[in-house]
């Protein structure tokens, strides 16, 4: 090695600007994620820009299924600034085994559900839907990582498409933890 170059190399090491890594930006806005409704139509999440969105993985045969009633009341109260999107999932105790038609009938007949329902998806694991990848991964949502623990876990998105917070199943839909963001 040329001893003349050695001081130049050492000097460049100490004078090179140190790059600071910024916290990761979301890979894509939540509004660009594709998901179908329970009836098979594509849901355009961008239609909800300017509103809060509450995503809830739901199941018809769960101890928390009664929360459908409060979800509907929350929707009725705040529908001018909130969209609730129920996301059927059969990954927890096989508690959502029904077909799309059976789920739709159950929700409307038993709880009068009028808020939006998606197709049945996986909210965790190898086949996790891109929506739940965004909701549960800080690298995608820019705020925090989480895991879906059980049915009726809730994710609140702000009116500008940012993750506000998530709430475990025991947090009821009408809890101040949720409604304080909507008042």
N, C-alpha and C positions, 0 to 999 in steps of 0.2 A: 504494500500500500504506500502511496506517495505521502510522506510525512507533511508535505506542504498542504495537502487537502484536509488533513486531520483537524486543524483548528477551524477551518471553514465548516466542516460537518458539525463539530461540537457547538460552534457559535449558532448555526442554523437551528439546532435542537432547542437551544435556550431562547432564541428570539422568535421562533415560529408562533403565530397566534394560536392560543388554545381554543378549540371550538367547544362551545357549551351546547349540550344537547337539550333542546326544548322538550317539554313534556309532549308525548305523542299526540298528534292531532287525530281526530276520528277518521277512519278510512273512508267513510261515506256518510252523508247526512242520512238521518233516519228516514227522511221523506223519499229517498230513492230505493228503499228496500221493497221488494215485491212479495206480496202475500195475497192469497185468495180468500174470499169470504166463504162462509159456510155453504153458500149456494153455488160456489165455483167462480164467481165474478172476481176480477182483479180489483183489489182495494188500492186506491190512489191515496197514500198517506199524505201527500202534499196538499190534498184537499183540506187538511186539518191544520195547515199553517195558521198561526194566530190563535189557536186553541190549545189548551192542555190536552194531553192524551194519557189515559190510564189504561195500561195493558195489564190484564189479569188472566193467568192460566187457570182455566175453569174445568170442573168435572161434575157430573150429574149424581154421582153416588159417593160423595165425600161428606165428612162431618162438617165441612165449611160450606156446603152447597147452599145453605140458607142465606149466605151472603149475596146471592143473586138479588134478593129482595132489597137489600141496602144499596147494591150497585145500581139497581133501577131507580131507587129514590135519589141517589146522588146524581145520576144522569138527568132525571126529571128536574132537579133543583138547579143544576149548573150547565144544562146543555147549550146555553148560549156561549159558554167559554170552555166547555169540556166535551171531549169524545171519549167514551169508554169503549174499549175493544176487548171482548172476551175471546180467549184463545184456548179452545178445547185441547186437552192433552191427556193421554192415557198412560203416562209413565209412572204414576204414583199409585200403587195398589190396584191397578187395573180398574180405576174408578170412573173412566169415561170410555166404556166399550162400544157405545152406540155409533150408528151411522150418522152422517150429516143430517139427514131428515129426522132421525130419532132425537138428536140433540136439539135441533130447532124446535120440534114439537114440545119436548120436555121444557125448554126454557120459556117458550111463549105460554103454554098452558099452565104451568105451575108458578111462574114468577112474572108473567107479563113483560118479558124482556123485549125492549125495543131498540136497545143499543146494538152496535155492530158486533158480529161474531165472525171469527175467521174459520178457515179449515182446521181440522185437527192436525197438530204438528208435534214434533219433539222439541221440548224446551231445554233439554240438556243432553249430553252424551255425543256419541259419534255422528248422529244424524240431526244434531241441533240445527234448527231453522236459522237462517241469517238474521231474522228479527231478534231472536234471543241471543245470538252471538253478539249483536250490537248492544243489547240491553245488559249483558253480563260481563262484557270485556272492556276494561278501561282503555285498551289500545284502540277500540272502536268507538266507544261513547265519550272518551275524553275525561271521565269523572271518576268512576270506580268499577271495581270488579266484584262480582257476586256469584253465588250459585243458587239455582232455584231449589229450594228445600222441599216444597210440597205444593199441592193445589192451592189456588187462590193467593199466591204471592203476587204483589202488585208493583208495577213500575210506573212512576209518574214522569212524564215528559213535559217540559215547559212549552209555552206558546211559540217559542222560537226554535223548538226542536232539540233542546238540550235535556239530558237526564237530570232530573231534580233529585230523586231519591227512589229507593225501593223499600217495600214494606212486607214483612213476613205475613203468613196466613192469618195469624191471630189479630193483626191490625184490621179492624173492621172498616169498610168503605166510608162510613160517616165519621171516622175518627178525626180529631183535630189535627193529627199528624198529616192527614191528607187535605182536609177542607181548608186549613189555614192558607194554603197556596191558592185557593180558588176564590177567597173572599175579597 
